[in-house]
Amino acid sequence: MRIVLIGPPNSGKGTQAKFISEKYNIPKISIGDLLRSIIKKKKNQIYKKIKKKINQGKLIKDNIIISLLQKRLLKKDCIKGYILDGYPRTLNQARIIKEKKIKIDFVLEFIVSEKIIFKRALGRKIHLPSGRIYHKIYNPPLKKNIDDITGEKLITRKDDNKKIIKKRLSEYKKYQEKISQFYKFEKKMGNIKYIKIDGEKNQKTIQKNFKKIFKKYNNYL
């Protein structure tokens, strides 16, 4: 199964990508993770340029991103499939994926209201070393601000504040409709399965929905 997950920030993509990855034994690939892994290295000038741009808060060019993605998809763990978490973000990126013949079977778009998005983000806590996510309402830790497994302190991400969330939502809205229309057309042409997901349901309900979707297209099981 080759899956694209799209949706606004804090729509639950990351949580559900982890579930799909573990359930069906396919890797979750995040462009953010790829870039973060690169800036830790000191291979050559390209790595240094990427690190400099990230540190300055500048966007990385699409041709660089797609090159990194193609290299990642050649690894053995992608043979059975993969999940692209939050990528593509723009219509141009969606077109490049198609032009480069990067195979996509499913596009799952999360639909969540702004009210819920703010509620989720402003109550979120992270265990940074593992990436485990908690929430004071939806998924509280056993002890306040403490990771259940390691006993280490949880943190609030710097971008989990109203100002930055508003900015990220604004950026998402600029491109969301065009990407949706692009994949609706791809569905019409029979190239992909494009399905909208009610991201406001609880985690288990959404996961049951995924199981039904993948069972329906049982060639992917």
Backbone torsions as a table, in degrees:
resi	resn	phi	psi	omega
1	MET	NA	124.1	176.5
2	ARG	-111.5	113.7	-165.6
3	ILE	-123.0	138.5	169.6
4	VAL	-112.2	128.7	174.8
5	LEU	-108.1	121.2	177.0
6	ILE	-125.2	155.7	-178.5
7	GLY	159.1	166.7	-178.6
8	PRO	-67.4	164.4	175.4
9	PRO	-59.0	142.7	179.6
10	ASN	66.0	27.3	177.2
11	SER	-90.6	-4.8	178.3
12	GLY	101.1	7.9	-177.7
13	LYS	-58.4	-48.1	-176.8
14	GLY	-61.4	-44.1	179.8
15	THR	-62.4	-46.4	-177.5
16	GLN	-73.9	-30.0	175.0
17	ALA	-62.5	-40.4	178.0
18	LYS	-62.8	-42.0	178.4
19	PHE	-61.8	-48.8	-178.9
20	ILE	-62.2	-41.7	-179.9
21	SER	-58.8	-47.1	-178.3
22	GLU	-72.8	-38.7	-177.6
23	LYS	-67.2	-42.0	-173.8
24	TYR	-111.4	7.1	173.5
25	ASN	56.9	49.4	174.0
26	ILE	-129.4	146.8	-174.2
27	PRO	-75.2	145.2	172.0
28	LYS	-92.0	123.0	-177.2
29	ILE	-115.5	118.8	178.7
30	SER	-114.3	129.8	178.8
31	ILE	-61.1	-37.1	177.3
32	GLY	-58.6	-43.3	178.4
33	ASP	-64.7	-40.2	179.0
34	LEU	-61.8	-44.0	-179.2
35	LEU	-67.4	-40.8	179.4
36	ARG	-63.7	-35.0	179.1
37	SER	-69.1	-30.4	-178.8
38	ILE	-72.4	-42.4	-175.3
39	ILE	-69.1	-9.9	175.7
40	LYS	-82.9	-14.6	-176.9
41	LYS	-97.0	165.3	178.4
42	LYS	-135.4	51.4	-173.7
43	LYS	-71.7	-54.9	-175.1
44	ASN	-155.7	-171.3	-176.7
45	GLN	-63.3	-33.4	-179.5
46	ILE	-62.5	-44.1	178.7
47	TYR	-61.4	-41.4	-179.5
48	LYS	-65.4	-38.8	179.2
49	LYS	-65.6	-42.3	179.1
50	ILE	-62.9	-44.5	179.9
51	LYS	-60.4	-43.1	-179.2
52	LYS	-62.6	-43.7	-179.0
53	LYS	-65.4	-41.7	179.5
54	ILE	-63.1	-44.8	-179.6
55	ASN	-63.6	-27.6	178.6
56	GLN	-89.1	-2.3	179.5
57	GLY	76.4	18.9	-179.1
58	LYS	-90.5	153.6	179.0
59	LEU	-74.7	144.8	175.8
60	ILE	-88.8	137.6	-177.5
61	LYS	-61.6	146.5	-176.2
62	ASP	-60.3	-35.6	-178.6
63	ASN	-66.0	-31.4	177.0
64	ILE	-72.2	-44.2	179.8
65	ILE	-60.0	-46.9	-176.2
66	ILE	-67.0	-32.5	177.1
67	SER	-65.3	-43.6	177.4
68	LEU	-62.3	-42.4	-178.7
69	LEU	-64.7	-43.9	180.0
70	GLN	-60.4	-41.3	178.4
71	LYS	-63.6	-40.6	-179.9
72	ARG	-65.1	-38.0	-176.5
73	LEU	-73.3	-12.2	178.1
74	LEU	-81.7	-10.3	-178.2
75	LYS	-72.5	154.2	-173.0
76	LYS	-58.9	-33.0	-176.1
77	ASP	-70.1	-7.0	179.5
78	CYS	-96.6	2.5	-177.2
79	ILE	-59.5	-42.5	-178.2
80	LYS	-81.2	-13.5	-178.4
81	GLY	141.5	-174.8	-178.4
82	TYR	-165.7	165.6	177.3
83	ILE	-122.4	122.8	173.4
84	LEU	-95.0	109.8	-174.3
85	ASP	-91.7	105.7	177.2
86	GLY	77.4	18.2	177.5
87	TYR	-138.4	131.8	10.8
88	PRO	-78.5	155.0	177.9
89	ARG	-104.1	-18.4	-178.9
90	THR	-130.0	163.3	177.6
91	LEU	-61.5	-39.8	179.2
92	ASN	-61.0	-40.8	178.6
93	GLN	-65.4	-39.2	177.8
94	ALA	-62.7	-41.4	178.8
95	ARG	-66.1	-40.1	179.4
96	ILE	-62.8	-42.5	177.9
97	ILE	-55.7	-43.9	178.9
98	LYS	-67.2	-45.1	-179.1
99	GLU	-61.4	-36.6	-179.1
100	LYS	-83.0	2.8	178.1
101	LYS	58.6	36.6	171.7
102	ILE	-79.6	115.0	-170.1
103	LYS	-71.2	133.2	175.6
104	ILE	-127.9	128.7	177.3
105	ASP	-98.6	-44.9	-176.5
106	PHE	-125.5	137.0	166.5
107	VAL	-117.7	116.0	-178.3
108	LEU	-110.8	114.5	-177.3
109	GLU	-104.1	121.8	-179.8
110	PHE	-83.9	128.3	178.4
111	ILE	-110.1	117.2	-177.0
112	VAL	-143.0	138.6	179.4
113	SER	-73.8	157.3	179.1
114	GLU	-62.5	-35.8	-179.9
115	LYS	-58.2	-45.5	-179.9
116	ILE	-69.1	-38.6	-179.9
117	ILE	-58.5	-47.0	179.0
118	PHE	-65.1	-40.2	-178.7
119	LYS	-62.2	-41.4	180.0
120	ARG	-68.6	-47.7	-174.2
121	ALA	-66.2	-39.7	-173.9
122	LEU	-77.9	-5.6	177.3
123	GLY	-115.5	11.7	-172.1
124	ARG	-87.7	142.9	174.9
125	LYS	-130.8	144.4	-174.6
126	ILE	-123.3	138.7	166.1
127	HIS	-95.0	102.4	-168.4
128	LEU	-59.3	-45.4	-177.1
129	PRO	-61.1	-36.5	-175.7
130	SER	-100.0	-21.8	-175.2
131	GLY	85.1	5.6	179.1
132	ARG	-65.0	137.4	-176.3
133	ILE	-114.1	132.5	176.1
134	TYR	-121.0	167.6	175.4
135	HIS	-148.1	137.2	-174.6
136	LYS	-63.0	-22.8	178.3
137	ILE	-105.8	-52.9	-170.5
138	TYR	-82.0	-31.6	-176.2
139	ASN	-151.4	66.3	-175.4
140	PRO	-71.9	146.9	174.5
141	PRO	-70.2	162.3	179.8
142	LEU	-61.7	-39.0	174.9
143	LYS	-118.0	139.4	-176.0
144	LYS	-55.4	125.6	176.0
145	ASN	62.2	22.9	-179.8
146	ILE	-126.8	132.8	178.2
147	ASP	-65.5	134.0	-176.5
148	ASP	-61.3	-35.2	-171.8
149	ILE	-90.4	-46.9	-174.3
150	THR	-96.8	-19.6	-175.1
151	GLY	78.0	7.8	179.6
152	GLU	-83.2	161.3	-177.8
153	LYS	-71.3	144.8	174.1
154	LEU	-92.6	154.5	179.9
155	ILE	-123.2	162.7	170.1
156	THR	-102.0	126.4	179.7
157	ARG	-64.2	144.8	-178.7
158	LYS	-61.5	-29.3	-178.4
159	ASP	-87.9	2.9	175.8
160	ASP	-89.7	63.9	174.9
161	ASN	-139.9	160.1	-171.3
162	LYS	-57.2	-44.1	-176.4
163	LYS	-60.4	-47.9	-177.3
164	ILE	-72.7	-36.6	177.7
165	ILE	-61.7	-43.2	177.5
166	LYS	-59.4	-42.9	-179.9
167	LYS	-64.1	-43.8	-179.4
168	ARG	-66.0	-38.7	177.3
169	LEU	-64.8	-40.7	179.0
170	SER	-61.8	-43.5	178.2
171	GLU	-63.5	-41.8	-179.2
172	TYR	-62.3	-43.0	-176.9
173	LYS	-64.2	-28.6	179.7
174	LYS	-59.2	-34.6	-171.6
175	TYR	-112.7	-18.1	-170.4
176	GLN	-57.2	-47.8	-175.1
177	GLU	-64.5	-40.4	-179.7
178	LYS	-66.7	-39.8	178.3
179	ILE	-66.0	-43.3	178.9
180	SER	-59.4	-45.1	179.7
181	GLN	-63.6	-38.7	178.8
182	PHE	-60.5	-46.3	-177.3
183	TYR	-77.3	-26.4	172.7
184	LYS	-62.9	-40.6	177.8
185	PHE	-66.6	-41.9	177.8
186	GLU	-60.8	-37.7	176.4
187	LYS	-64.7	-45.4	179.5
188	LYS	-58.4	-35.8	179.7
189	MET	-79.6	-5.1	178.8
190	GLY	81.3	17.0	-176.5
191	ASN	-85.6	-27.1	-176.8
192	ILE	-144.9	170.2	166.7
193	LYS	-104.5	116.4	-178.4
194	TYR	-111.5	117.0	-172.4
195	ILE	-133.0	132.9	176.6
196	LYS	-89.2	137.7	-177.5
197	ILE	-114.8	129.8	175.2
198	ASP	-75.8	97.0	-175.8
199	GLY	-75.1	-1.9	179.4
200	GLU	-89.2	-10.2	175.6
201	LYS	-69.4	163.2	178.1
202	ASN	-71.4	163.8	-172.9
203	GLN	-56.6	-44.7	-176.3
204	LYS	-66.4	-37.3	178.5
205	THR	-64.7	-43.0	178.5
206	ILE	-63.5	-40.8	-179.5
207	GLN	-66.9	-36.6	175.0
208	LYS	-63.7	-37.7	178.1
209	ASN	-62.9	-42.4	177.3
210	PHE	-59.9	-45.1	-179.8
211	LYS	-58.7	-40.8	178.5
212	LYS	-65.2	-42.1	-179.7
213	ILE	-61.5	-48.5	-176.5
214	PHE	-72.4	-28.7	176.7
215	LYS	-70.2	-36.8	178.5
216	LYS	-59.4	-41.3	177.2
217	TYR	-100.9	69.8	-166.7
218	ASN	-68.3	-4.0	172.9
219	ASN	-64.4	-17.4	-176.2
220	TYR	-95.7	0.4	-177.2
221	LEU	-97.7	NA	NA
